Structure formats: C-alpha cells, structure tokens
Amino acid sequence: MTNPLDAEVLAEVTRGDVVESQHRGHLILLNADGTLRLSRGNPAALIYPRSSIKSIQTSAMVRAGLDLDPRLIALVSSSHSGSEMHQSAVLEILALGGLNESALLNTHDRPLGEEERRDWGSKAPTALAQNCSGKHAGMLLTCVINSWPTHNYLDADHPLQVLCRQELENLASEQISLTSVDGCGAPLFLISLLGLAEAVHQITISADPIHHSVLQSCRDFPEIVAGEGRLTTRKMIEVPGLFMKEGAEGVNVGSLPDGRTFAFKIEDGSSRPLGALVVSVLSEFGIASSPENTSIYGGKRVVGTIRAHL
C-alpha cells in the first residue's frame, strides 16, 4: 500500500496568511505519447483505484457481450448521484436481463448526490440508490447474456470478475498483486498509481472500438457518470473531450482525447482538495477551467482557501 513517507504535499488549506493544513499524496501526469510529464510522491505507490476503473470494467463487460446504448454504458461506468433518472436507468438494464432490484448484491445506501440525499430524507437505504448500482446491473446483465450464474457474480473467481481483472492488467501492463473487496462488494484490485495512469492512457488512445465507445459514452453523458452539480460532471461538460472519473478515498483519474492523462491519490482519503487539484492539473496541460478552490470561512468572512501545490 502507500507509504506516508513517500507522499508529497499536493494541496494546502490556508487561513489568513498561514497554511493550516496540508493534503499529501501521489500524482502522475503523462504526455500524449505516454511519457512522464510530472510526478509527485511515489509513482510506484500501490493503491486501490476504487471506482476510477469503472470504464475499464465496463469494457470487459462489453467484450463479453454486453450491448447497451451509450447512455446506459455511461451508467454502468458511473458512480451516480442516485437521482430518479439514474435509478430508473438501472432498472432498465436489469429488465433487459429479466431481472429486478432484488438481483443486485451491492451494498445498500442512500443517494450519493447531496441534493438527492436530502430529497431521500429518512427512507431506508437501498441497493438501487447506492452509487454503484449501474455497474452491478451491467455485471448482472453480462452474466445473463453468457449464462453465467448471477447469485455469486461478486466472487473474485467468477468468470466476469476474472475478465475485469484481465482487462485492467492488459491496459496497465501490470499484474494485479492483491484482490480485496470494494465498498460496494465487488472485487477490488491493488495496482500502482503508474499502472493506473498507464491503463487510463491506453484506454484513451486505444484503437479498440470497445474502448473508444465506452469512453465516448462517458464523455457524451457526463450527467450520468456522476450527477448534477458534481465535480466530474461539471468538468466533463466544461472541457470538451475530457474524460474524468473519481474514486473513493481521494482517487481521481482523467484524460484528454490526445492521450494526456492524470492520476492521483490523496493519502488521507479526503475529497476536499480534488477540485483545486483537477483545475491545476488541467492548467498544467494548458487548459483553463473554472476555479474550484473551496473558501475557508472565519465567521461569515472568507479568510482562506484550498490551493493545489504541484
């Protein structure tokens, strides 16, 4: 896993003229040709990529016969906000396999989006509302298409999960050293940050029509990949051609159509500095985007900010 001693400061929280807190981590930027442009921390740090690899898992499903329109491919690749639009689309995928919500084996949760969670109120968590339900619906439909069992589709040795691991290994040119379990219950693969960046770079420049169609689906439906108001959706709408995907515990990846790629992991798992870092990374690539610095308040006055430190 990551070593805190290897991490470098990636973001600072200021209050007045003082740096009050720091977020350390590991960051890699690749040029369009895949060469290293910038590195902070330890590129070889082993991390759990969490949901940042969903487009790669989706590619494995499409390779195994999953055939959905681009909107639903984006949903399978998503960490959705749990809006009515998202949940209805999950049910749409399940229905194609003759299944319903009861087939989902992901954890139960309330919606991920702030507005969607407020609207949810005191209702009990469900598998459908949980942000990974699109991925799980895609996994289930892939199993139905291949006559694979659905009751154990989350087992690491299930044919579906073997294909997902192989897809990641092929793109990363790296063997998975350890398989654990993600928050949603699906297998989770330990990989180096450099391997993750290489996988995102390769899927972006790939001539494989499967890779192209999956990433383009995400670009075409950014509101499906995350949700209204969320960083991933906002930036993909704002920056033409940008693919971006966040993961839990401070992981974020992104790429531009020419192959320029970034991947980073915040050591303390915080999402607080993600916006400032993404803006700074895009600026490093010569792309201006709207500021994402979070204001730090003293009473009702803004007295500081979060700033990237590349």
TIVEXTI-376021 format. One record per residue: x, y, z of N, C-alpha, C in turn. Coordinates in Angstrom, 2 decimals. Each point is the difference from the previous one (the first is absolute). Example, Ala and Ser with C-alpha at 12.3 -4.5 7.8 and 13.67 -1.06 7.14 Angstrom:
REM residues 2
13.19_-5.69_7.80_-0.89_1.19_0.00_0.90_1.20_0.00 .
-0.35_1.05_-0.72_0.82_1.19_0.06_-0.77_1.09_0.73 .
***
This chain:
REM residues 310
0.84_-1.19_0.00_-0.84_1.19_0.00_0.88_1.25_0.00 .
-0.62_1.17_0.03_0.77_1.24_-0.03_0.77_0.19_1.29 .
1.13_0.65_-0.11_0.84_0.31_1.15_-0.09_1.50_0.26 .
-0.51_0.42_1.15_-0.13_1.44_0.27_1.31_0.76_-0.14 .
1.12_-0.69_0.20_1.29_0.67_-0.10_0.35_0.34_-1.45 .
-0.63_-0.68_-0.96_0.26_0.27_-1.41_-0.85_1.15_-0.54 .
-1.09_0.29_0.67_-0.96_0.97_-0.52_0.56_1.42_0.05 .
-0.45_0.82_-0.94_0.36_1.41_-0.02_-1.25_0.84_0.18 .
0.20_1.24_0.40_-1.13_0.92_0.16_-0.59_0.31_-1.38 .
-1.29_-0.30_-0.16_-0.69_0.29_-1.25_-0.97_1.18_0.12 .
-0.41_0.30_1.23_-0.93_1.11_0.20_0.19_0.56_1.40 .
-0.25_1.30_0.13_0.11_0.69_1.28_-1.30_0.71_0.33 .
-0.34_0.02_1.26_-1.16_0.73_0.50_0.53_1.21_0.76 .
-0.38_1.19_-0.44_0.49_1.21_0.64_-1.08_0.64_0.86 .
0.43_0.65_1.05_-0.87_0.83_0.85_0.79_1.25_0.32 .
-0.48_1.13_-0.51_0.80_1.21_0.07_1.23_-0.19_-0.88 .
1.16_0.31_0.54_1.24_-0.16_-0.76_0.75_-1.26_0.40 .
-0.70_-0.91_0.68_0.64_-1.19_0.53_-0.54_-1.25_-0.68 .
0.89_-0.94_-0.32_-0.42_-1.32_-0.47_-0.43_-0.80_1.22 .
-1.31_-0.24_0.12_-0.52_-0.67_1.19_0.06_-1.52_-0.12 .
-0.24_-0.51_-1.21_-0.01_-1.45_-0.20_0.59_-0.32_-1.37 .
0.44_-1.24_-0.15_0.54_-0.46_-1.26_-0.58_-1.36_-0.36 .
-0.20_-0.20_-1.30_-0.40_-1.30_-0.51_1.16_-0.55_-0.82 .
0.54_-1.13_0.42_1.11_-0.64_-0.69_-0.53_-1.14_-0.89 .
0.80_-0.36_-0.96_-0.43_-1.09_-0.86_0.99_-0.29_-1.09 .
-0.49_-0.68_-1.03_0.80_-0.44_-1.14_-0.73_0.44_-1.27 .
0.75_0.49_-0.97_-0.61_0.55_-1.22_0.89_-0.29_-1.19 .
-0.63_-0.34_-1.12_0.72_-0.25_-1.26_-0.73_0.69_-1.14 .
0.76_0.69_-0.83_-0.51_0.56_-1.25_0.79_-0.62_-1.14 .
-0.70_-0.48_-1.02_0.63_-0.57_-1.19_-0.25_0.90_-1.20 .
1.01_0.11_-0.85_-0.16_0.71_-1.26_-0.85_-0.84_-0.96 .
-0.35_0.59_-1.14_-0.83_-0.70_-0.97_0.65_-1.30_-0.48 .
1.33_-0.03_-0.06_0.69_-1.21_-0.45_0.25_-1.00_1.12 .
-0.49_0.31_1.20_0.14_-0.92_1.12_1.23_0.22_0.85 .
0.88_0.91_-0.41_1.18_0.29_0.81_-0.40_0.80_1.23 .
0.83_-0.09_1.02_-0.29_0.66_1.26_0.19_1.50_-0.12 .
-1.02_0.74_0.35_0.07_1.47_-0.03_0.29_0.58_1.38 .
-0.63_-0.57_1.02_0.15_0.53_1.35_-0.30_-1.12_0.99 .
0.77_-0.05_1.06_-0.21_-1.01_1.03_0.19_0.63_1.37 .
-0.91_-0.30_0.90_0.12_0.42_1.39_-0.24_-1.22_0.88 .
0.74_-0.10_1.08_-0.13_-1.18_0.84_0.70_-1.17_-0.64 .
-0.62_-1.16_0.09_0.62_-1.24_-0.49_-0.87_-0.62_-1.10 .
0.44_0.03_-1.26_-0.79_-0.59_-1.09_-0.26_-1.49_0.19 .
0.88_-0.67_0.73_-0.15_-1.45_0.21_-0.89_-0.33_1.19 .
-0.53_1.02_0.67_-0.85_-0.24_1.16_-1.17_-0.90_-0.38 .
-0.23_-1.04_0.79_-1.11_-0.91_-0.25_-1.26_0.57_0.64 .
-1.06_0.07_-0.80_-1.25_0.59_0.48_-1.18_-0.87_-0.43 .
-1.11_0.19_0.66_-1.27_-0.53_-0.48_-0.63_1.09_-0.88 .
-0.22_-0.26_-1.27_-0.51_1.04_-0.90_-1.48_0.32_0.21 .
-0.67_-0.84_0.76_-1.42_0.16_0.29_-0.81_0.22_-1.29 .
-0.92_0.94_-0.01_-0.90_0.12_-1.16_0.64_0.66_-1.21 .
1.26_0.40_0.09_0.64_0.66_-1.15_0.18_-0.94_-1.19 .
-0.12_-1.32_0.22_0.21_-0.96_-1.11_-1.31_-0.53_-0.57 .
-1.12_0.62_0.30_-1.27_-0.54_-0.47_-0.10_-0.07_-1.52 .
0.59_0.94_-0.72_-0.06_-0.07_-1.47_0.77_-1.22_-0.50 .
1.03_-0.40_0.73_0.77_-1.19_-0.38_-0.81_-1.26_0.28 .
-0.70_-0.03_1.13_-0.89_-1.12_0.30_-1.13_-0.07_-1.03 .
-0.54_1.15_-0.38_-1.05_0.02_-1.02_0.53_-0.56_-1.32 .
1.23_0.35_-0.35_0.59_-0.51_-1.24_0.06_-1.52_0.01 .
0.34_-0.57_1.15_0.02_-1.47_0.11_-1.39_-0.59_-0.20 .
-1.00_0.68_0.51_-1.38_-0.48_-0.17_-0.43_0.08_-1.46 .
0.32_1.10_-0.66_-0.35_0.14_-1.42_0.72_-1.06_-0.81 .
1.24_-0.29_0.34_0.76_-1.03_-0.69_-0.66_-1.37_0.17 .
-0.70_-0.16_1.13_-0.68_-1.27_0.29_-1.43_-0.02_-0.54 .
-0.39_1.04_-0.75_-1.30_-0.04_-0.66_-1.01_1.02_0.48 .
0.31_0.81_0.99_-0.94_1.02_0.46_-0.23_1.01_-1.12 .
-1.24_0.17_-0.38_-0.35_0.86_-1.13_-1.07_0.98_0.45 .
0.42_1.22_0.32_-0.92_1.02_0.49_0.22_1.29_-0.77 .
-1.00_0.88_0.01_0.18_1.29_-0.65_0.97_0.84_0.84 .
0.58_1.05_-0.59_1.03_0.77_0.69_-0.43_0.55_1.36 .
-1.24_0.41_0.13_-0.48_0.53_1.29_0.13_-1.05_1.10 .
-0.34_-1.23_-0.30_0.06_-1.06_1.00_1.43_-0.50_0.21 .
0.83_0.06_-1.05_1.42_-0.31_0.18_0.63_0.99_0.98 .
-0.36_1.28_-0.12_0.49_1.01_0.94_-0.46_-0.32_1.41 .
-1.20_-0.50_0.14_-0.53_-0.34_1.33_0.77_-1.16_0.62 .
0.33_-1.01_-0.82_0.78_-1.13_0.50_1.38_0.48_0.46 .
0.50_1.07_-0.60_1.32_0.55_0.33_-0.07_1.06_1.09 .
-1.14_0.19_0.59_-0.24_1.17_0.86_0.17_-0.28_1.49 .
0.14_1.11_0.74_-0.28_0.04_1.44_-1.11_1.04_0.12 .
-1.20_-0.42_-0.27_-1.10_0.94_-0.22_-0.51_0.61_1.30 .
-0.73_1.10_-0.15_-0.49_0.75_1.16_-1.24_-0.60_0.63 .
-0.64_-0.95_-0.69_-1.19_-0.62_0.56_-1.28_0.75_-0.29 .
0.01_0.82_-1.04_-1.22_0.71_-0.38_-1.02_-0.99_-0.57 .
-1.22_0.48_-0.19_-1.02_-0.84_-0.61_0.43_-0.46_-1.39 .
0.68_0.89_-0.74_0.51_-0.35_-1.33_0.98_-1.17_0.09 .
0.91_0.07_0.95_0.99_-1.06_0.15_-0.65_-1.32_0.41 .
-0.86_0.05_0.99_-0.60_-1.24_0.50_-0.90_-0.64_-1.06 .
-0.72_0.80_-0.74_-0.86_-0.55_-1.06_0.84_-0.68_-1.08 .
1.16_0.57_-0.30_0.87_-0.59_-1.01_0.58_-1.32_0.48 .
0.30_-0.12_1.30_0.47_-1.27_0.55_-1.07_-1.07_-0.18 .
-1.23_0.34_0.31_-1.10_-0.95_-0.16_-0.17_-0.39_-1.46 .
0.26_0.94_-0.90_-0.08_-0.26_-1.44_1.00_-1.08_-0.40 .
1.22_0.09_0.51_1.03_-1.01_-0.31_-0.40_-1.36_0.57 .
-0.45_-0.02_1.23_-0.39_-1.26_0.62_-1.13_-0.67_-0.77 .
-0.97_0.80_-0.45_-1.15_-0.55_-0.72_0.42_-0.68_-1.29 .
1.07_0.49_-0.62_0.48_-0.63_-1.24_0.45_-1.44_0.23 .
0.38_-0.29_1.25_0.39_-1.37_0.34_-1.09_-0.76_0.73 .
-1.20_0.55_0.02_-1.09_-0.66_0.71_0.17_0.04_1.51 .
0.73_0.99_0.50_0.31_0.12_1.42_-0.66_1.23_0.60 .
0.01_0.07_1.32_-0.48_1.19_0.70_0.99_0.37_1.10 .
-0.34_0.98_0.79_0.91_0.53_1.02_0.49_-1.07_0.96 .
-0.78_-1.03_0.23_0.38_-1.03_0.96_1.27_-0.77_-0.42 .
0.36_0.08_-1.28_1.20_-0.71_-0.48_1.29_0.74_0.36 .
-0.12_1.30_0.33_1.19_0.79_0.32_0.60_-0.45_1.32 .
1.31_-0.25_-0.01_0.69_-0.43_1.21_0.93_1.08_0.56 .
-0.06_1.20_-0.56_0.82_1.08_0.56_-0.58_0.46_1.34 .
0.81_0.70_0.76_-0.43_0.49_1.30_-1.18_0.96_-0.14 .
-0.76_0.14_1.06_-1.11_0.94_0.05_0.50_1.35_0.49 .
-0.50_1.05_-0.60_0.41_1.35_0.41_-1.07_0.99_-0.45 .
0.11_1.20_0.53_-0.81_1.11_-0.50_0.72_0.62_-1.19 .
-0.66_0.85_-0.76_0.64_0.62_-1.17_1.28_0.73_0.37 .
0.95_0.03_-0.95_1.28_0.65_0.21_-0.09_1.51_-0.17 .
-0.81_0.47_-0.94_-0.12_1.43_-0.25_-0.61_0.72_1.19 .
0.51_1.20_0.29_-0.47_0.73_1.17_-1.49_0.32_-0.08 .
-0.44_0.53_-1.14_-1.42_0.34_-0.15_-0.85_-1.26_0.01 .
0.48_-1.03_-0.67_-0.75_-1.26_-0.06_-0.11_-0.63_1.40 .
1.04_0.12_0.80_-0.04_-0.56_1.36_-0.96_0.78_0.87 .
-0.02_1.32_-0.16_-0.96_0.81_0.77_-1.43_-0.38_-0.37 .
-0.25_-0.17_-1.29_-1.34_-0.37_-0.45_-0.40_-1.39_0.50 .
0.98_-0.86_0.18_-0.26_-1.37_0.46_-0.54_0.00_1.42 .
0.44_0.95_0.78_-0.50_0.14_1.36_0.36_-1.18_0.88 .
-0.99_-0.49_0.73_0.22_-1.07_0.99_-0.30_-1.39_-0.55 .
-0.22_-0.11_-1.31_-0.26_-1.32_-0.57_1.20_-0.91_0.17 .
-0.26_-1.29_0.09_1.07_-0.97_0.21_0.92_-0.06_-1.22 .
1.30_-0.27_0.20_0.93_-0.19_-1.13_-0.44_-1.18_-0.86 .
0.34_0.05_-1.29_-0.31_-1.10_-0.91_1.21_-0.28_-0.89 .
0.03_-1.18_-0.59_1.04_-0.33_-0.97_-0.15_0.85_-1.25 .
-1.22_0.31_-0.37_-0.26_0.77_-1.22_0.53_1.42_0.12 .
-0.15_0.61_1.17_0.44_1.39_0.18_1.51_0.11_0.13 .
0.67_-1.07_0.39_1.45_0.03_0.21_0.72_0.32_-1.30 .
1.08_0.76_0.08_0.59_0.60_-1.21_0.60_-0.99_-0.99 .
0.24_-1.24_0.43_0.58_-1.01_-0.90_-1.04_-0.92_-0.63 .
-1.28_0.29_0.18_-1.02_-0.93_-0.49_0.00_-0.12_-1.52 .
0.45_1.03_-0.70_0.09_-0.10_-1.46_1.03_-1.04_-0.42 .
1.16_0.02_0.65_1.03_-1.00_-0.28_-0.52_-1.40_0.29 .
-0.67_-0.16_1.12_-0.48_-1.32_0.39_-1.10_-0.48_-0.95 .
-0.84_0.90_-0.46_-1.02_-0.39_-0.98_0.67_-0.48_-1.29 .
1.05_0.71_-0.43_0.73_-0.43_-1.18_0.65_-1.35_0.20 .
0.54_-0.24_1.18_0.61_-1.30_0.29_-1.05_-1.11_-0.07 .
-1.15_0.25_0.57_-1.06_-1.01_0.00_-0.47_-0.31_-1.42 .
-0.21_1.04_-0.81_-0.45_-0.23_-1.36_1.06_-0.75_-0.81 .
1.28_0.31_0.23_1.08_-0.73_-0.67_-0.04_-1.48_0.36 .
-0.28_-0.29_1.27_-0.12_-1.39_0.43_-1.17_-0.70_-0.70 .
-1.13_0.66_-0.10_-1.17_-0.59_-0.66_0.33_-0.30_-1.46 .
0.65_0.95_-0.67_0.35_-0.17_-1.42_0.89_-1.22_-0.20 .
0.88_-0.27_0.95_0.96_-1.10_-0.13_-0.42_-1.27_0.73 .
-1.21_0.00_0.55_-0.50_-1.15_0.77_0.92_-0.32_1.18 .
0.59_1.05_0.58_0.79_-0.16_1.22_-0.92_0.16_1.20 .
0.33_-0.60_1.13_-0.84_0.15_1.19_-0.01_1.45_0.48 .
-1.14_0.42_0.49_-0.14_1.37_0.50_0.05_0.09_1.52 .
-0.19_-1.12_0.68_-0.05_0.05_1.46_1.36_0.28_0.63 .
1.07_-0.25_-0.75_1.36_0.18_0.52_0.85_0.87_-0.91 .
-0.63_0.93_-0.71_0.73_0.77_-1.00_1.10_0.89_0.62 .
0.01_0.18_1.32_1.01_0.81_0.65_1.21_-0.81_0.48 .
-0.04_-1.30_-0.17_1.14_-0.82_0.39_1.20_0.33_-0.89 .
1.17_0.08_0.60_1.20_0.38_-0.75_0.34_-0.99_-1.11 .
-0.40_-1.27_0.16_0.30_-1.01_-1.02_-1.16_-0.23_-0.97 .
-1.04_0.83_0.10_-1.10_-0.09_-0.96_0.52_0.40_-1.38 .
-0.45_-0.64_-1.09_0.50_0.33_-1.34_-0.04_1.49_-0.32 .
-1.05_0.68_0.45_-0.12_1.44_-0.26_1.13_0.77_0.66 .
0.27_-0.30_1.27_1.01_0.74_0.73_1.41_-0.32_-0.50 .
0.20_-1.22_-0.46_1.28_-0.36_-0.61_0.24_0.86_-1.24 .
-1.04_0.20_-0.80_0.13_0.84_-1.20_0.27_1.45_0.36 .
-0.64_0.50_1.06_0.24_1.38_0.42_1.45_0.19_0.44 .
0.52_-0.96_0.75_1.39_0.08_0.43_0.94_-0.05_-1.20 .
-0.26_-0.89_-0.93_0.86_-0.13_-1.18_-0.02_1.27_-0.85 .
-1.16_0.63_-0.13_-0.09_1.24_-0.78_0.89_1.07_0.63 .
-0.03_0.11_1.32_0.84_0.97_0.68_1.48_-0.34_-0.14 .
0.33_-1.25_0.17_1.39_-0.42_-0.13_0.54_0.27_-1.40 .
-0.79_-0.28_-1.01_0.44_0.22_-1.38_0.25_1.47_-0.29 .
-0.89_0.86_0.49_0.15_1.43_-0.25_1.14_0.61_0.81 .
0.18_-0.50_1.21_1.02_0.55_0.89_1.38_-0.59_-0.26 .
0.06_-1.11_-0.75_1.26_-0.76_-0.16_0.60_-0.33_1.36 .
-0.88_-0.43_0.90_0.41_-0.28_1.38_-0.91_-1.09_0.56 .
0.60_-0.92_0.72_-0.78_-1.07_0.62_-0.57_0.46_1.33 .
-1.24_-0.37_0.25_-0.64_0.34_1.27_0.64_-0.84_1.11 .
0.49_0.66_1.04_0.71_-0.70_1.06_-0.90_-0.43_1.14 .
-1.18_0.61_0.10_-0.91_-0.32_1.10_-1.42_0.37_-0.40 .
-0.94_-0.84_0.33_-1.41_0.30_-0.23_-0.71_0.09_1.35 .
-0.68_1.11_0.22_-0.77_0.21_1.22_-1.46_0.21_-0.38 .
-0.75_0.73_0.81_-1.42_0.23_-0.26_-0.28_1.50_0.09 .
-0.64_0.53_-1.00_-0.36_1.41_-0.04_-1.16_0.28_0.95 .
-0.29_1.27_0.21_-1.09_0.37_0.90_-1.34_-0.53_-0.45 .
-0.19_-0.17_-1.30_-1.27_-0.48_-0.52_-0.10_-1.52_0.03 .
1.12_-0.68_0.32_0.00_-1.46_0.06_0.68_-0.68_-1.16 .
0.36_0.76_-1.05_0.66_-0.59_-1.16_1.49_-0.20_0.27 .
0.66_-0.92_-0.72_1.44_-0.16_0.16_0.73_1.31_-0.29 .
1.08_0.21_0.75_0.77_1.24_-0.09_1.46_-0.38_-0.18 .
0.64_0.60_-1.00_1.33_-0.42_-0.41_1.07_1.01_0.40 .
1.02_-0.48_0.71_1.12_0.85_0.40_0.92_0.20_-1.20 .
0.37_1.26_-0.25_0.81_0.33_-1.17_0.84_1.21_0.32 .
1.10_0.18_-0.70_0.81_1.19_0.21_-0.69_1.21_-0.64 .
0.31_1.17_0.53_-0.56_1.22_-0.59_0.46_0.14_-1.44 .
1.25_-0.36_-0.28_0.50_0.06_-1.37_-0.76_-0.97_-0.89 .
-0.30_-1.20_0.52_-0.78_-0.96_-0.78_-1.39_0.52_-0.28 .
-0.61_0.68_0.97_-1.32_0.58_-0.20_0.05_1.08_-1.07 .
0.99_0.87_0.08_0.14_1.06_-1.01_0.21_-0.61_-1.39 .
0.82_-1.03_-0.08_0.25_-0.66_-1.29_-1.28_-0.62_-0.54 .
-0.81_-0.60_0.88_-1.26_-0.61_-0.45_-0.94_1.06_-0.57 .
-0.10_1.14_0.67_-0.87_1.08_-0.49_0.54_0.56_-1.31 .
1.32_0.15_-0.09_0.60_0.47_-1.25_-0.29_-0.96_-1.15 .
0.17_-1.29_0.25_-0.18_-0.99_-1.06_-1.44_-0.11_-0.45 .
-0.94_0.06_0.94_-1.40_-0.10_-0.42_-0.42_1.24_-0.78 .
0.69_1.13_0.26_-0.31_1.25_-0.69_0.50_-0.01_-1.45 .
1.20_-0.52_-0.22_0.57_0.03_-1.35_-0.24_-1.30_-0.77 .
-0.68_-0.95_0.63_-0.18_-1.32_-0.60_-0.75_0.06_-1.33 .
0.43_-0.86_-0.91_-0.71_-0.16_-1.28_-1.13_-1.01_0.12 .
-0.12_-0.63_1.15_-1.06_-0.98_0.24_-1.34_0.73_0.04 .
-0.94_-0.35_-0.87_-1.29_0.70_-0.01_-0.76_-0.11_1.32 .
0.25_-1.05_0.76_-0.65_-0.13_1.31_0.47_1.11_0.92 .
1.30_0.19_0.09_0.54_1.05_0.86_-0.50_1.37_-0.44 .
0.03_0.22_-1.30_-0.44_1.29_-0.52_-1.46_0.26_0.34 .
-0.85_-0.98_-0.18_-1.43_0.20_0.22_-0.32_0.22_1.48 .
0.70_-0.70_0.89_-0.26_0.17_1.43_0.39_1.40_0.45 .
1.20_0.45_-0.35_0.40_1.34_0.43_-0.85_1.08_-0.65 .
-0.36_-0.19_-1.28_-0.82_1.01_-0.65_-1.40_0.05_0.61 .
-0.50_-1.13_0.43_-1.31_0.00_0.69_0.07_0.84_1.26 .
1.09_-0.12_0.74_0.16_0.79_1.23_0.10_1.49_-0.34 .
0.75_0.32_-1.04_0.12_1.41_-0.40_-1.34_0.57_-0.45 .
-0.80_-0.83_-0.68_-1.27_0.47_-0.54_-1.08_0.14_1.07 .
0.15_-0.72_1.12_-1.03_0.02_1.05_0.64_0.25_1.36 .
0.65_1.17_0.17_0.68_0.28_1.27_-0.96_0.08_1.18 .
-1.26_0.37_-0.27_-0.97_0.08_1.09_-0.39_-1.39_0.51 .
0.25_-1.02_-0.81_-0.25_-1.38_0.42_1.20_-0.54_0.79 .
1.21_0.36_-0.41_1.22_-0.52_0.62_0.10_0.42_1.47 .
-0.50_1.19_0.33_-0.01_0.46_1.39_-1.39_0.56_0.30 .
-0.19_1.29_-0.16_-1.32_0.57_0.24_0.06_1.51_0.05 .
-1.15_0.62_-0.02_-0.10_1.45_-0.04_0.76_0.63_1.17 .
0.86_0.97_-0.33_0.72_0.74_1.01_1.29_-0.62_0.46 .
0.28_-1.25_-0.37_1.20_-0.66_0.49_1.21_0.31_-0.89 .
1.19_-0.05_0.60_1.23_0.41_-0.67_0.21_-0.71_-1.33 .
-0.14_-1.32_-0.02_0.25_-0.77_-1.22_-0.92_0.46_-1.13 .
-1.27_0.15_0.30_-0.95_0.44_-1.03_0.30_1.41_-0.46 .
0.26_0.90_0.94_0.26_1.40_-0.36_1.20_0.12_-0.92 .
1.09_-0.69_0.34_1.22_0.15_-0.79_-0.12_-0.67_-1.36 .
-0.69_-1.12_-0.08_-0.16_-0.65_-1.29_-0.90_0.82_-0.93 .
-0.93_0.73_0.56_-0.84_0.90_-0.80_0.82_1.21_-0.46 .
0.81_0.51_0.91_0.74_1.23_-0.27_1.16_-0.19_-0.97 .
0.70_-1.13_0.10_1.21_-0.22_-0.81_-0.30_-1.02_-1.09 .
-0.11_0.44_-1.26_-0.33_-0.93_-1.08_0.99_-1.16_-0.09 .
-0.53_-1.21_-0.06_0.84_-1.18_-0.17_0.58_-0.57_1.27 .
-0.20_0.69_1.13_0.56_-0.50_1.26_-0.76_-1.24_0.46 .
0.76_-1.03_0.36_-0.55_-1.14_0.74_0.54_0.09_1.41 .
-0.87_-0.17_0.99_0.44_0.09_1.38_-0.82_-0.97_0.84 .
0.63_-0.59_1.00_-0.71_-0.91_0.90_0.64_0.04_1.37 .
-0.81_0.25_1.01_0.49_0.00_1.37_-0.15_-1.38_0.61 .
0.74_-0.22_1.06_-0.14_-1.21_0.80_0.02_0.38_1.46 .
-0.50_-0.86_0.85_-0.01_0.27_1.43_1.43_0.13_0.53 .
0.12_0.59_1.17_1.28_0.14_0.70_1.00_0.85_-0.78 .
-0.52_1.05_-0.67_0.89_0.98_-0.61_0.69_-0.41_-1.27 .
-0.62_-0.88_-0.78_0.56_-0.42_-1.29_-0.71_0.75_-1.12 .
0.75_0.43_-0.99_-0.60_0.66_-1.16_0.87_-0.26_-1.22 .
-0.64_-0.27_-1.15_0.71_-0.17_-1.25_-0.70_0.81_-1.08 .
0.75_0.30_-1.05_-0.61_0.70_-1.12_0.92_-0.05_-1.21 .
-0.58_0.29_-1.17_0.80_0.02_-1.22_-0.65_0.91_-1.02 .
0.81_0.42_-0.94_-0.45_0.78_-1.15_0.12_-0.86_-1.24 .
-0.77_0.29_-1.05_-0.04_-0.89_-1.17_1.36_-0.31_-0.62 .
0.97_0.91_0.15_1.32_-0.26_-0.59_0.86_-0.92_0.86 .
-0.49_-0.39_1.17_0.73_-0.93_0.85_0.62_0.61_1.24 .
-0.02_1.32_0.13_0.50_0.60_1.24_-0.84_-0.51_1.16 .
0.66_-0.41_1.07_-0.66_-0.75_1.06_0.48_0.46_1.36 .
-0.90_-0.03_0.98_0.41_0.22_1.38_-0.62_-1.05_0.91 .
0.69_-0.26_1.09_-0.51_-0.89_1.05_0.61_0.45_1.31 .
-0.82_0.10_1.04_0.55_0.33_1.30_-0.79_-0.66_1.12 .
0.67_-0.12_1.12_-0.56_-0.60_1.21_0.35_0.88_1.18 .
-1.01_0.49_0.73_0.21_0.79_1.20_0.23_-0.97_1.16 .
1.11_0.16_0.67_0.42_-0.98_1.01_-1.01_-0.17_1.13 .
-0.63_1.11_0.42_-0.94_-0.10_1.13_-1.42_-0.37_-0.44 .
-0.18_-0.22_-1.30_-1.30_-0.42_-0.52_-1.02_1.11_-0.15 .
0.40_1.23_0.24_-0.95_1.12_-0.03_-0.34_0.39_-1.44 .
-1.26_0.40_-0.18_-0.42_0.54_-1.30_0.12_1.52_-0.04 .
0.34_0.61_1.13_0.01_1.46_0.10_0.87_0.68_-1.05 .
1.20_-0.50_-0.30_0.84_0.73_-0.95_-0.19_-0.39_-1.47 .
-0.95_-0.88_-0.31_-0.09_-0.52_-1.36_-0.24_1.10_-1.03 .
-0.92_0.90_0.28_-0.32_1.04_-0.97_1.20_0.87_-0.33 .
0.70_0.47_1.03_1.17_0.85_-0.23_1.07_-0.75_-0.78 .
0.17_-1.28_0.30_1.01_-0.79_-0.71_-0.35_-0.20_-1.46 .
-1.26_-0.31_-0.28_-0.40_-0.22_-1.38_0.21_1.27_-0.83 .
-0.38_1.15_0.56_0.20_1.26_-0.71_1.48_0.24_-0.27 .
0.84_-0.29_1.00_1.44_0.20_-0.15_0.59_-0.97_-1.03 .
-0.46_-1.24_0.01_0.49_-0.99_-0.97_-0.38_0.42_-1.42 .
-1.24_0.42_-0.19_-0.43_0.45_-1.33_0.82_1.20_-0.45 .
0.31_0.90_0.94_0.82_1.16_-0.34_1.39_-0.43_-0.43 .
0.55_-1.03_0.65_1.30_-0.55_-0.39_-0.03_-0.51_-1.44 .
-1.18_-0.47_-0.43_-0.17_-0.45_-1.37_-0.37_1.14_-0.95 .
-0.03_1.22_0.51_-0.32_1.15_-0.83_-1.48_0.26_-0.17 .
-0.82_-0.53_0.89_-1.45_0.14_-0.11_-0.53_0.80_1.18 .
-0.62_1.13_-0.30_-0.61_0.82_1.04_-1.39_-0.51_0.31 .
-0.32_-0.08_1.28_-1.36_-0.41_0.40_-0.41_0.82_1.21 .
-1.26_-0.05_0.33_-0.54_0.81_1.09_0.67_-0.36_1.32 .
0.28_0.99_0.84_0.62_-0.27_1.30_-0.86_-0.94_0.84 .
0.66_-0.85_0.78_-0.69_-0.94_0.89_0.50_0.13_1.44 .
0.75_1.08_0.28_0.55_0.16_1.35_-1.13_0.18_1.00 .
0.06_-0.74_1.08_-1.01_0.06_1.04_0.33_1.13_0.97 .
-0.98_0.85_0.27_0.22_1.10_0.93_0.06_-0.50_1.44 .
0.91_0.56_0.76_0.13_-0.29_1.42_-0.52_1.22_0.75 .
-0.96_-0.22_0.88_-0.67_1.11_0.67_0.50_0.20_1.41 .
0.03_1.26_0.39_0.17_0.41_1.39_-1.23_0.82_0.33 .
-0.94_-0.61_0.75_-1.30_0.64_0.15_-0.70_0.02_-1.34 .
-0.41_1.18_-0.46_-0.67_0.12_-1.29_0.95_0.48_-1.09 .
1.25_0.22_0.36_0.98_0.51_-0.98_0.86_-1.12_-0.56 .
0.35_0.13_-1.27_0.96_-0.92_-0.61_1.40_0.41_0.45 .
0.70_-0.90_0.67_1.32_0.32_0.53_1.10_-0.91_-0.56 .
-0.38_-0.93_-0.86_0.99_-0.90_-0.57_-0.56_-0.81_-1.14 .
0.80_-0.93_-0.49_-0.42_-0.80_-1.14_0.74_-1.33_0.01 .
-0.33_-0.86_-0.95_0.75_-1.23_-0.25_0.72_0.20_-1.33 .
1.29_-0.16_0.01_0.76_0.22_-1.23_0.85_-1.21_-0.31 .
0.06_-0.32_-1.29_0.83_-1.13_-0.45_1.46_0.37_0.13 .
0.83_-1.02_0.16_1.43_0.22_0.20_0.75_-1.01_-0.88 .
0.03_0.29_-1.32_0.69_-0.88_-0.91_1.47_0.40_-0.18 .
***
